[in-house]
Amino acid sequence: MGKRYEHVSMEERDLIGQMHWQGMSKTMIAKATGRYKRTVAREIRRKAAEQYKRYTKCQAQKRADERWKEAGERYHLRRAEIRQYVHEGLNKGWSPEIMAGRREVER
């Protein structure tokens, strides 16, 4: 069985940030953290501070927390109108696919 994925820790973000600021390559950072080079590149790309175009551990952690929080949100059922439509459809025995299709046609 292969490696099990774990999120990048704050300590790893600190090390990535220090080494990135020192101008070290992603390959060197990957070896130091025990991560794949692609993981390091993705971490730097996704979590770099937009205003500075640089990776900082605090900004990276903040963006990771925001992404984690947003991942579980259900945007579609926030509006009362859609929530009611879904409840009514479920009470009629409709499947989610039927409701989605009818909703598109009724608009």
Phi and psi restraints in degrees (range 20) as a CNS / XPLOR table:
assign (resid 1 and name C) (resid 2 and name N)
       (resid 2 and name CA) (resid 2 and name C) 1.0 -77.9 20.0 2
assign (resid 2 and name N) (resid 2 and name CA)
       (resid 2 and name C) (resid 3 and name N) 1.0 -175.3 20.0 2
assign (resid 2 and name C) (resid 3 and name N)
       (resid 3 and name CA) (resid 3 and name C) 1.0 -63.6 20.0 2
assign (resid 3 and name N) (resid 3 and name CA)
       (resid 3 and name C) (resid 4 and name N) 1.0 144.8 20.0 2
assign (resid 3 and name C) (resid 4 and name N)
       (resid 4 and name CA) (resid 4 and name C) 1.0 -92.2 20.0 2
assign (resid 4 and name N) (resid 4 and name CA)
       (resid 4 and name C) (resid 5 and name N) 1.0 134.4 20.0 2
assign (resid 4 and name C) (resid 5 and name N)
       (resid 5 and name CA) (resid 5 and name C) 1.0 -72.2 20.0 2
assign (resid 5 and name N) (resid 5 and name CA)
       (resid 5 and name C) (resid 6 and name N) 1.0 135.7 20.0 2
assign (resid 5 and name C) (resid 6 and name N)
       (resid 6 and name CA) (resid 6 and name C) 1.0 -132.2 20.0 2
assign (resid 6 and name N) (resid 6 and name CA)
       (resid 6 and name C) (resid 7 and name N) 1.0 144.1 20.0 2
assign (resid 6 and name C) (resid 7 and name N)
       (resid 7 and name CA) (resid 7 and name C) 1.0 -62.5 20.0 2
assign (resid 7 and name N) (resid 7 and name CA)
       (resid 7 and name C) (resid 8 and name N) 1.0 153.7 20.0 2
assign (resid 7 and name C) (resid 8 and name N)
       (resid 8 and name CA) (resid 8 and name C) 1.0 -68.4 20.0 2
assign (resid 8 and name N) (resid 8 and name CA)
       (resid 8 and name C) (resid 9 and name N) 1.0 129.4 20.0 2
assign (resid 8 and name C) (resid 9 and name N)
       (resid 9 and name CA) (resid 9 and name C) 1.0 -83.8 20.0 2
assign (resid 9 and name N) (resid 9 and name CA)
       (resid 9 and name C) (resid 10 and name N) 1.0 167.6 20.0 2
assign (resid 9 and name C) (resid 10 and name N)
       (resid 10 and name CA) (resid 10 and name C) 1.0 -63.2 20.0 2
assign (resid 10 and name N) (resid 10 and name CA)
       (resid 10 and name C) (resid 11 and name N) 1.0 -37.0 20.0 2
assign (resid 10 and name C) (resid 11 and name N)
       (resid 11 and name CA) (resid 11 and name C) 1.0 -64.9 20.0 2
assign (resid 11 and name N) (resid 11 and name CA)
       (resid 11 and name C) (resid 12 and name N) 1.0 -40.7 20.0 2
assign (resid 11 and name C) (resid 12 and name N)
       (resid 12 and name CA) (resid 12 and name C) 1.0 -66.8 20.0 2
assign (resid 12 and name N) (resid 12 and name CA)
       (resid 12 and name C) (resid 13 and name N) 1.0 -38.7 20.0 2
assign (resid 12 and name C) (resid 13 and name N)
       (resid 13 and name CA) (resid 13 and name C) 1.0 -62.7 20.0 2
assign (resid 13 and name N) (resid 13 and name CA)
       (resid 13 and name C) (resid 14 and name N) 1.0 -37.6 20.0 2
assign (resid 13 and name C) (resid 14 and name N)
       (resid 14 and name CA) (resid 14 and name C) 1.0 -62.3 20.0 2
assign (resid 14 and name N) (resid 14 and name CA)
       (resid 14 and name C) (resid 15 and name N) 1.0 -46.6 20.0 2
assign (resid 14 and name C) (resid 15 and name N)
       (resid 15 and name CA) (resid 15 and name C) 1.0 -65.7 20.0 2
assign (resid 15 and name N) (resid 15 and name CA)
       (resid 15 and name C) (resid 16 and name N) 1.0 -43.0 20.0 2
assign (resid 15 and name C) (resid 16 and name N)
       (resid 16 and name CA) (resid 16 and name C) 1.0 -59.7 20.0 2
assign (resid 16 and name N) (resid 16 and name CA)
       (resid 16 and name C) (resid 17 and name N) 1.0 -45.2 20.0 2
assign (resid 16 and name C) (resid 17 and name N)
       (resid 17 and name CA) (resid 17 and name C) 1.0 -62.1 20.0 2
assign (resid 17 and name N) (resid 17 and name CA)
       (resid 17 and name C) (resid 18 and name N) 1.0 -45.4 20.0 2
assign (resid 17 and name C) (resid 18 and name N)
       (resid 18 and name CA) (resid 18 and name C) 1.0 -62.0 20.0 2
assign (resid 18 and name N) (resid 18 and name CA)
       (resid 18 and name C) (resid 19 and name N) 1.0 -48.5 20.0 2
assign (resid 18 and name C) (resid 19 and name N)
       (resid 19 and name CA) (resid 19 and name C) 1.0 -68.2 20.0 2
assign (resid 19 and name N) (resid 19 and name CA)
       (resid 19 and name C) (resid 20 and name N) 1.0 -36.0 20.0 2
assign (resid 19 and name C) (resid 20 and name N)
       (resid 20 and name CA) (resid 20 and name C) 1.0 -65.6 20.0 2
assign (resid 20 and name N) (resid 20 and name CA)
       (resid 20 and name C) (resid 21 and name N) 1.0 -42.5 20.0 2
assign (resid 20 and name C) (resid 21 and name N)
       (resid 21 and name CA) (resid 21 and name C) 1.0 -65.0 20.0 2
assign (resid 21 and name N) (resid 21 and name CA)
       (resid 21 and name C) (resid 22 and name N) 1.0 -29.8 20.0 2
assign (resid 21 and name C) (resid 22 and name N)
       (resid 22 and name CA) (resid 22 and name C) 1.0 -78.9 20.0 2
assign (resid 22 and name N) (resid 22 and name CA)
       (resid 22 and name C) (resid 23 and name N) 1.0 -4.3 20.0 2
assign (resid 22 and name C) (resid 23 and name N)
       (resid 23 and name CA) (resid 23 and name C) 1.0 84.6 20.0 2
assign (resid 23 and name N) (resid 23 and name CA)
       (resid 23 and name C) (resid 24 and name N) 1.0 17.3 20.0 2
assign (resid 23 and name C) (resid 24 and name N)
       (resid 24 and name CA) (resid 24 and name C) 1.0 -74.5 20.0 2
assign (resid 24 and name N) (resid 24 and name CA)
       (resid 24 and name C) (resid 25 and name N) 1.0 152.7 20.0 2
assign (resid 24 and name C) (resid 25 and name N)
       (resid 25 and name CA) (resid 25 and name C) 1.0 -72.4 20.0 2
assign (resid 25 and name N) (resid 25 and name CA)
       (resid 25 and name C) (resid 26 and name N) 1.0 160.6 20.0 2
assign (resid 25 and name C) (resid 26 and name N)
       (resid 26 and name CA) (resid 26 and name C) 1.0 -65.4 20.0 2
assign (resid 26 and name N) (resid 26 and name CA)
       (resid 26 and name C) (resid 27 and name N) 1.0 -30.8 20.0 2
assign (resid 26 and name C) (resid 27 and name N)
       (resid 27 and name CA) (resid 27 and name C) 1.0 -64.4 20.0 2
assign (resid 27 and name N) (resid 27 and name CA)
       (resid 27 and name C) (resid 28 and name N) 1.0 -44.2 20.0 2
assign (resid 27 and name C) (resid 28 and name N)
       (resid 28 and name CA) (resid 28 and name C) 1.0 -65.5 20.0 2
assign (resid 28 and name N) (resid 28 and name CA)
       (resid 28 and name C) (resid 29 and name N) 1.0 -40.5 20.0 2
assign (resid 28 and name C) (resid 29 and name N)
       (resid 29 and name CA) (resid 29 and name C) 1.0 -64.1 20.0 2
assign (resid 29 and name N) (resid 29 and name CA)
       (resid 29 and name C) (resid 30 and name N) 1.0 -41.9 20.0 2
assign (resid 29 and name C) (resid 30 and name N)
       (resid 30 and name CA) (resid 30 and name C) 1.0 -61.4 20.0 2
assign (resid 30 and name N) (resid 30 and name CA)
       (resid 30 and name C) (resid 31 and name N) 1.0 -43.1 20.0 2
assign (resid 30 and name C) (resid 31 and name N)
       (resid 31 and name CA) (resid 31 and name C) 1.0 -64.4 20.0 2
assign (resid 31 and name N) (resid 31 and name CA)
       (resid 31 and name C) (resid 32 and name N) 1.0 -39.0 20.0 2
assign (resid 31 and name C) (resid 32 and name N)
       (resid 32 and name CA) (resid 32 and name C) 1.0 -69.6 20.0 2
assign (resid 32 and name N) (resid 32 and name CA)
       (resid 32 and name C) (resid 33 and name N) 1.0 -33.1 20.0 2
assign (resid 32 and name C) (resid 33 and name N)
       (resid 33 and name CA) (resid 33 and name C) 1.0 -93.7 20.0 2
assign (resid 33 and name N) (resid 33 and name CA)
       (resid 33 and name C) (resid 34 and name N) 1.0 -14.1 20.0 2
assign (resid 33 and name C) (resid 34 and name N)
       (resid 34 and name CA) (resid 34 and name C) 1.0 77.1 20.0 2
assign (resid 34 and name N) (resid 34 and name CA)
       (resid 34 and name C) (resid 35 and name N) 1.0 21.7 20.0 2
assign (resid 34 and name C) (resid 35 and name N)
       (resid 35 and name CA) (resid 35 and name C) 1.0 -108.3 20.0 2
assign (resid 35 and name N) (resid 35 and name CA)
       (resid 35 and name C) (resid 36 and name N) 1.0 165.0 20.0 2
assign (resid 35 and name C) (resid 36 and name N)
       (resid 36 and name CA) (resid 36 and name C) 1.0 -72.5 20.0 2
assign (resid 36 and name N) (resid 36 and name CA)
       (resid 36 and name C) (resid 37 and name N) 1.0 151.7 20.0 2
assign (resid 36 and name C) (resid 37 and name N)
       (resid 37 and name CA) (resid 37 and name C) 1.0 -58.4 20.0 2
assign (resid 37 and name N) (resid 37 and name CA)
       (resid 37 and name C) (resid 38 and name N) 1.0 -38.9 20.0 2
assign (resid 37 and name C) (resid 38 and name N)
       (resid 38 and name CA) (resid 38 and name C) 1.0 -64.3 20.0 2
assign (resid 38 and name N) (resid 38 and name CA)
       (resid 38 and name C) (resid 39 and name N) 1.0 -35.9 20.0 2
assign (resid 38 and name C) (resid 39 and name N)
       (resid 39 and name CA) (resid 39 and name C) 1.0 -64.4 20.0 2
assign (resid 39 and name N) (resid 39 and name CA)
       (resid 39 and name C) (resid 40 and name N) 1.0 -43.6 20.0 2
assign (resid 39 and name C) (resid 40 and name N)
       (resid 40 and name CA) (resid 40 and name C) 1.0 -64.6 20.0 2
assign (resid 40 and name N) (resid 40 and name CA)
       (resid 40 and name C) (resid 41 and name N) 1.0 -45.0 20.0 2
assign (resid 40 and name C) (resid 41 and name N)
       (resid 41 and name CA) (resid 41 and name C) 1.0 -61.5 20.0 2
assign (resid 41 and name N) (resid 41 and name CA)
       (resid 41 and name C) (resid 42 and name N) 1.0 -42.6 20.0 2
assign (resid 41 and name C) (resid 42 and name N)
       (resid 42 and name CA) (resid 42 and name C) 1.0 -65.3 20.0 2
assign (resid 42 and name N) (resid 42 and name CA)
       (resid 42 and name C) (resid 43 and name N) 1.0 -41.9 20.0 2
assign (resid 42 and name C) (resid 43 and name N)
       (resid 43 and name CA) (resid 43 and name C) 1.0 -59.9 20.0 2
assign (resid 43 and name N) (resid 43 and name CA)
       (resid 43 and name C) (resid 44 and name N) 1.0 -45.6 20.0 2
assign (resid 43 and name C) (resid 44 and name N)
       (resid 44 and name CA) (resid 44 and name C) 1.0 -67.1 20.0 2
assign (resid 44 and name N) (resid 44 and name CA)
       (resid 44 and name C) (resid 45 and name N) 1.0 -43.3 20.0 2
assign (resid 44 and name C) (resid 45 and name N)
       (resid 45 and name CA) (resid 45 and name C) 1.0 -66.7 20.0 2
assign (resid 45 and name N) (resid 45 and name CA)
       (resid 45 and name C) (resid 46 and name N) 1.0 -46.1 20.0 2
assign (resid 45 and name C) (resid 46 and name N)
       (resid 46 and name CA) (resid 46 and name C) 1.0 -74.7 20.0 2
assign (resid 46 and name N) (resid 46 and name CA)
       (resid 46 and name C) (resid 47 and name N) 1.0 -33.2 20.0 2
assign (resid 46 and name C) (resid 47 and name N)
       (resid 47 and name CA) (resid 47 and name C) 1.0 -110.8 20.0 2
assign (resid 47 and name N) (resid 47 and name CA)
       (resid 47 and name C) (resid 48 and name N) 1.0 6.2 20.0 2
assign (resid 47 and name C) (resid 48 and name N)
       (resid 48 and name CA) (resid 48 and name C) 1.0 -66.1 20.0 2
assign (resid 48 and name N) (resid 48 and name CA)
       (resid 48 and name C) (resid 49 and name N) 1.0 145.2 20.0 2
assign (resid 48 and name C) (resid 49 and name N)
       (resid 49 and name CA) (resid 49 and name C) 1.0 -67.3 20.0 2
assign (resid 49 and name N) (resid 49 and name CA)
       (resid 49 and name C) (resid 50 and name N) 1.0 121.6 20.0 2
assign (resid 49 and name C) (resid 50 and name N)
       (resid 50 and name CA) (resid 50 and name C) 1.0 -62.8 20.0 2
assign (resid 50 and name N) (resid 50 and name CA)
       (resid 50 and name C) (resid 51 and name N) 1.0 -39.3 20.0 2
assign (resid 50 and name C) (resid 51 and name N)
       (resid 51 and name CA) (resid 51 and name C) 1.0 -69.9 20.0 2
assign (resid 51 and name N) (resid 51 and name CA)
       (resid 51 and name C) (resid 52 and name N) 1.0 -26.5 20.0 2
assign (resid 51 and name C) (resid 52 and name N)
       (resid 52 and name CA) (resid 52 and name C) 1.0 -106.1 20.0 2
assign (resid 52 and name N) (resid 52 and name CA)
       (resid 52 and name C) (resid 53 and name N) 1.0 -14.3 20.0 2
assign (resid 52 and name C) (resid 53 and name N)
       (resid 53 and name CA) (resid 53 and name C) 1.0 57.1 20.0 2
assign (resid 53 and name N) (resid 53 and name CA)
       (resid 53 and name C) (resid 54 and name N) 1.0 30.3 20.0 2
assign (resid 53 and name C) (resid 54 and name N)
       (resid 54 and name CA) (resid 54 and name C) 1.0 -132.3 20.0 2
assign (resid 54 and name N) (resid 54 and name CA)
       (resid 54 and name C) (resid 55 and name N) 1.0 156.0 20.0 2
assign (resid 54 and name C) (resid 55 and name N)
       (resid 55 and name CA) (resid 55 and name C) 1.0 -90.0 20.0 2
assign (resid 55 and name N) (resid 55 and name CA)
       (resid 55 and name C) (resid 56 and name N) 1.0 124.9 20.0 2
assign (resid 55 and name C) (resid 56 and name N)
       (resid 56 and name CA) (resid 56 and name C) 1.0 -129.0 20.0 2
assign (resid 56 and name N) (resid 56 and name CA)
       (resid 56 and name C) (resid 57 and name N) 1.0 142.9 20.0 2
assign (resid 56 and name C) (resid 57 and name N)
       (resid 57 and name CA) (resid 57 and name C) 1.0 -62.6 20.0 2
assign (resid 57 and name N) (resid 57 and name CA)
       (resid 57 and name C) (resid 58 and name N) 1.0 -38.6 20.0 2
assign (resid 57 and name C) (resid 58 and name N)
       (resid 58 and name CA) (resid 58 and name C) 1.0 -66.2 20.0 2
assign (resid 58 and name N) (resid 58 and name CA)
       (resid 58 and name C) (resid 59 and name N) 1.0 -45.9 20.0 2
assign (resid 58 and name C) (resid 59 and name N)
       (resid 59 and name CA) (resid 59 and name C) 1.0 -65.6 20.0 2
assign (resid 59 and name N) (resid 59 and name CA)
       (resid 59 and name C) (resid 60 and name N) 1.0 -38.6 20.0 2
assign (resid 59 and name C) (resid 60 and name N)
       (resid 60 and name CA) (resid 60 and name C) 1.0 -63.5 20.0 2
assign (resid 60 and name N) (resid 60 and name CA)
       (resid 60 and name C) (resid 61 and name N) 1.0 -43.0 20.0 2
assign (resid 60 and name C) (resid 61 and name N)
       (resid 61 and name CA) (resid 61 and name C) 1.0 -65.6 20.0 2
assign (resid 61 and name N) (resid 61 and name CA)
       (resid 61 and name C) (resid 62 and name N) 1.0 -39.9 20.0 2
assign (resid 61 and name C) (resid 62 and name N)
       (resid 62 and name CA) (resid 62 and name C) 1.0 -62.3 20.0 2
assign (resid 62 and name N) (resid 62 and name CA)
       (resid 62 and name C) (resid 63 and name N) 1.0 -45.0 20.0 2
assign (resid 62 and name C) (resid 63 and name N)
       (resid 63 and name CA) (resid 63 and name C) 1.0 -68.2 20.0 2
assign (resid 63 and name N) (resid 63 and name CA)
       (resid 63 and name C) (resid 64 and name N) 1.0 -35.9 20.0 2
assign (resid 63 and name C) (resid 64 and name N)
       (resid 64 and name CA) (resid 64 and name C) 1.0 -64.4 20.0 2
assign (resid 64 and name N) (resid 64 and name CA)
       (resid 64 and name C) (resid 65 and name N) 1.0 -42.5 20.0 2
assign (resid 64 and name C) (resid 65 and name N)
       (resid 65 and name CA) (resid 65 and name C) 1.0 -63.4 20.0 2
assign (resid 65 and name N) (resid 65 and name CA)
       (resid 65 and name C) (resid 66 and name N) 1.0 -40.9 20.0 2
assign (resid 65 and name C) (resid 66 and name N)
       (resid 66 and name CA) (resid 66 and name C) 1.0 -64.0 20.0 2
assign (resid 66 and name N) (resid 66 and name CA)
       (resid 66 and name C) (resid 67 and name N) 1.0 -44.6 20.0 2
assign (resid 66 and name C) (resid 67 and name N)
       (resid 67 and name CA) (resid 67 and name C) 1.0 -62.8 20.0 2
assign (resid 67 and name N) (resid 67 and name CA)
       (resid 67 and name C) (resid 68 and name N) 1.0 -39.7 20.0 2
assign (resid 67 and name C) (resid 68 and name N)
       (resid 68 and name CA) (resid 68 and name C) 1.0 -65.2 20.0 2
assign (resid 68 and name N) (resid 68 and name CA)
       (resid 68 and name C) (resid 69 and name N) 1.0 -42.6 20.0 2
assign (resid 68 and name C) (resid 69 and name N)
       (resid 69 and name CA) (resid 69 and name C) 1.0 -65.6 20.0 2
assign (resid 69 and name N) (resid 69 and name CA)
       (resid 69 and name C) (resid 70 and name N) 1.0 -43.7 20.0 2
assign (resid 69 and name C) (resid 70 and name N)
       (resid 70 and name CA) (resid 70 and name C) 1.0 -69.0 20.0 2
assign (resid 70 and name N) (resid 70 and name CA)
       (resid 70 and name C) (resid 71 and name N) 1.0 -25.6 20.0 2
assign (resid 70 and name C) (resid 71 and name N)
       (resid 71 and name CA) (resid 71 and name C) 1.0 -62.9 20.0 2
assign (resid 71 and name N) (resid 71 and name CA)
       (resid 71 and name C) (resid 72 and name N) 1.0 -30.3 20.0 2
assign (resid 71 and name C) (resid 72 and name N)
       (resid 72 and name CA) (resid 72 and name C) 1.0 -95.7 20.0 2
assign (resid 72 and name N) (resid 72 and name CA)
       (resid 72 and name C) (resid 73 and name N) 1.0 -1.9 20.0 2
assign (resid 72 and name C) (resid 73 and name N)
       (resid 73 and name CA) (resid 73 and name C) 1.0 -78.4 20.0 2
assign (resid 73 and name N) (resid 73 and name CA)
       (resid 73 and name C) (resid 74 and name N) 1.0 144.5 20.0 2
assign (resid 73 and name C) (resid 74 and name N)
       (resid 74 and name CA) (resid 74 and name C) 1.0 -107.3 20.0 2
assign (resid 74 and name N) (resid 74 and name CA)
       (resid 74 and name C) (resid 75 and name N) 1.0 96.7 20.0 2
assign (resid 74 and name C) (resid 75 and name N)
       (resid 75 and name CA) (resid 75 and name C) 1.0 -68.2 20.0 2
assign (resid 75 and name N) (resid 75 and name CA)
       (resid 75 and name C) (resid 76 and name N) 1.0 -35.5 20.0 2
assign (resid 75 and name C) (resid 76 and name N)
       (resid 76 and name CA) (resid 76 and name C) 1.0 -65.2 20.0 2
assign (resid 76 and name N) (resid 76 and name CA)
       (resid 76 and name C) (resid 77 and name N) 1.0 -34.5 20.0 2
assign (resid 76 and name C) (resid 77 and name N)
       (resid 77 and name CA) (resid 77 and name C) 1.0 -96.9 20.0 2
assign (resid 77 and name N) (resid 77 and name CA)
       (resid 77 and name C) (resid 78 and name N) 1.0 12.6 20.0 2
assign (resid 77 and name C) (resid 78 and name N)
       (resid 78 and name CA) (resid 78 and name C) 1.0 -70.6 20.0 2
assign (resid 78 and name N) (resid 78 and name CA)
       (resid 78 and name C) (resid 79 and name N) 1.0 -39.2 20.0 2
assign (resid 78 and name C) (resid 79 and name N)
       (resid 79 and name CA) (resid 79 and name C) 1.0 -76.4 20.0 2
assign (resid 79 and name N) (resid 79 and name CA)
       (resid 79 and name C) (resid 80 and name N) 1.0 133.1 20.0 2
assign (resid 79 and name C) (resid 80 and name N)
       (resid 80 and name CA) (resid 80 and name C) 1.0 -59.8 20.0 2
assign (resid 80 and name N) (resid 80 and name CA)
       (resid 80 and name C) (resid 81 and name N) 1.0 -35.7 20.0 2
assign (resid 80 and name C) (resid 81 and name N)
       (resid 81 and name CA) (resid 81 and name C) 1.0 -61.2 20.0 2
assign (resid 81 and name N) (resid 81 and name CA)
       (resid 81 and name C) (resid 82 and name N) 1.0 -46.5 20.0 2
assign (resid 81 and name C) (resid 82 and name N)
       (resid 82 and name CA) (resid 82 and name C) 1.0 -71.9 20.0 2
assign (resid 82 and name N) (resid 82 and name CA)
       (resid 82 and name C) (resid 83 and name N) 1.0 -39.4 20.0 2
assign (resid 82 and name C) (resid 83 and name N)
       (resid 83 and name CA) (resid 83 and name C) 1.0 -59.4 20.0 2
assign (resid 83 and name N) (resid 83 and name CA)
       (resid 83 and name C) (resid 84 and name N) 1.0 -43.6 20.0 2
assign (resid 83 and name C) (resid 84 and name N)
       (resid 84 and name CA) (resid 84 and name C) 1.0 -65.7 20.0 2
assign (resid 84 and name N) (resid 84 and name CA)
       (resid 84 and name C) (resid 85 and name N) 1.0 -42.7 20.0 2
assign (resid 84 and name C) (resid 85 and name N)
       (resid 85 and name CA) (resid 85 and name C) 1.0 -58.5 20.0 2
assign (resid 85 and name N) (resid 85 and name CA)
       (resid 85 and name C) (resid 86 and name N) 1.0 -42.7 20.0 2
assign (resid 85 and name C) (resid 86 and name N)
       (resid 86 and name CA) (resid 86 and name C) 1.0 -66.2 20.0 2
assign (resid 86 and name N) (resid 86 and name CA)
       (resid 86 and name C) (resid 87 and name N) 1.0 -46.0 20.0 2
assign (resid 86 and name C) (resid 87 and name N)
       (resid 87 and name CA) (resid 87 and name C) 1.0 -60.1 20.0 2
assign (resid 87 and name N) (resid 87 and name CA)
       (resid 87 and name C) (resid 88 and name N) 1.0 -43.6 20.0 2
assign (resid 87 and name C) (resid 88 and name N)
       (resid 88 and name CA) (resid 88 and name C) 1.0 -63.6 20.0 2
assign (resid 88 and name N) (resid 88 and name CA)
       (resid 88 and name C) (resid 89 and name N) 1.0 -42.2 20.0 2
assign (resid 88 and name C) (resid 89 and name N)
       (resid 89 and name CA) (resid 89 and name C) 1.0 -63.5 20.0 2
assign (resid 89 and name N) (resid 89 and name CA)
       (resid 89 and name C) (resid 90 and name N) 1.0 -41.6 20.0 2
assign (resid 89 and name C) (resid 90 and name N)
       (resid 90 and name CA) (resid 90 and name C) 1.0 -64.7 20.0 2
assign (resid 90 and name N) (resid 90 and name CA)
       (resid 90 and name C) (resid 91 and name N) 1.0 -39.4 20.0 2
assign (resid 90 and name C) (resid 91 and name N)
       (resid 91 and name CA) (resid 91 and name C) 1.0 -64.3 20.0 2
assign (resid 91 and name N) (resid 91 and name CA)
       (resid 91 and name C) (resid 92 and name N) 1.0 -28.7 20.0 2
assign (resid 91 and name C) (resid 92 and name N)
       (resid 92 and name CA) (resid 92 and name C) 1.0 -83.2 20.0 2
assign (resid 92 and name N) (resid 92 and name CA)
       (resid 92 and name C) (resid 93 and name N) 1.0 -6.1 20.0 2
assign (resid 92 and name C) (resid 93 and name N)
       (resid 93 and name CA) (resid 93 and name C) 1.0 88.4 20.0 2
assign (resid 93 and name N) (resid 93 and name CA)
       (resid 93 and name C) (resid 94 and name N) 1.0 13.8 20.0 2
assign (resid 93 and name C) (resid 94 and name N)
       (resid 94 and name CA) (resid 94 and name C) 1.0 -75.7 20.0 2
assign (resid 94 and name N) (resid 94 and name CA)
       (resid 94 and name C) (resid 95 and name N) 1.0 149.1 20.0 2
assign (resid 94 and name C) (resid 95 and name N)
       (resid 95 and name CA) (resid 95 and name C) 1.0 -84.8 20.0 2
assign (resid 95 and name N) (resid 95 and name CA)
       (resid 95 and name C) (resid 96 and name N) 1.0 162.5 20.0 2
assign (resid 95 and name C) (resid 96 and name N)
       (resid 96 and name CA) (resid 96 and name C) 1.0 -58.5 20.0 2
assign (resid 96 and name N) (resid 96 and name CA)
       (resid 96 and name C) (resid 97 and name N) 1.0 -34.7 20.0 2
assign (resid 96 and name C) (resid 97 and name N)
       (resid 97 and name CA) (resid 97 and name C) 1.0 -65.4 20.0 2
assign (resid 97 and name N) (resid 97 and name CA)
       (resid 97 and name C) (resid 98 and name N) 1.0 -42.0 20.0 2
assign (resid 97 and name C) (resid 98 and name N)
       (resid 98 and name CA) (resid 98 and name C) 1.0 -63.0 20.0 2
assign (resid 98 and name N) (resid 98 and name CA)
       (resid 98 and name C) (resid 99 and name N) 1.0 -44.4 20.0 2
assign (resid 98 and name C) (resid 99 and name N)
       (resid 99 and name CA) (resid 99 and name C) 1.0 -63.0 20.0 2
assign (resid 99 and name N) (resid 99 and name CA)
       (resid 99 and name C) (resid 100 and name N) 1.0 -42.2 20.0 2
assign (resid 99 and name C) (resid 100 and name N)
       (resid 100 and name CA) (resid 100 and name C) 1.0 -64.3 20.0 2
assign (resid 100 and name N) (resid 100 and name CA)
       (resid 100 and name C) (resid 101 and name N) 1.0 -42.7 20.0 2
assign (resid 100 and name C) (resid 101 and name N)
       (resid 101 and name CA) (resid 101 and name C) 1.0 -65.8 20.0 2
assign (resid 101 and name N) (resid 101 and name CA)
       (resid 101 and name C) (resid 102 and name N) 1.0 -42.7 20.0 2
assign (resid 101 and name C) (resid 102 and name N)
       (resid 102 and name CA) (resid 102 and name C) 1.0 -66.2 20.0 2
assign (resid 102 and name N) (resid 102 and name CA)
       (resid 102 and name C) (resid 103 and name N) 1.0 -38.6 20.0 2
assign (resid 102 and name C) (resid 103 and name N)
       (resid 103 and name CA) (resid 103 and name C) 1.0 -61.5 20.0 2
assign (resid 103 and name N) (resid 103 and name CA)
       (resid 103 and name C) (resid 104 and name N) 1.0 -41.7 20.0 2
assign (resid 103 and name C) (resid 104 and name N)
       (resid 104 and name CA) (resid 104 and name C) 1.0 -64.7 20.0 2
assign (resid 104 and name N) (resid 104 and name CA)
       (resid 104 and name C) (resid 105 and name N) 1.0 -41.0 20.0 2
assign (resid 104 and name C) (resid 105 and name N)
       (resid 105 and name CA) (resid 105 and name C) 1.0 -70.4 20.0 2
assign (resid 105 and name N) (resid 105 and name CA)
       (resid 105 and name C) (resid 106 and name N) 1.0 -38.3 20.0 2
assign (resid 105 and name C) (resid 106 and name N)
       (resid 106 and name CA) (resid 106 and name C) 1.0 -75.0 20.0 2
assign (resid 106 and name N) (resid 106 and name CA)
       (resid 106 and name C) (resid 107 and name N) 1.0 -16.1 20.0 2
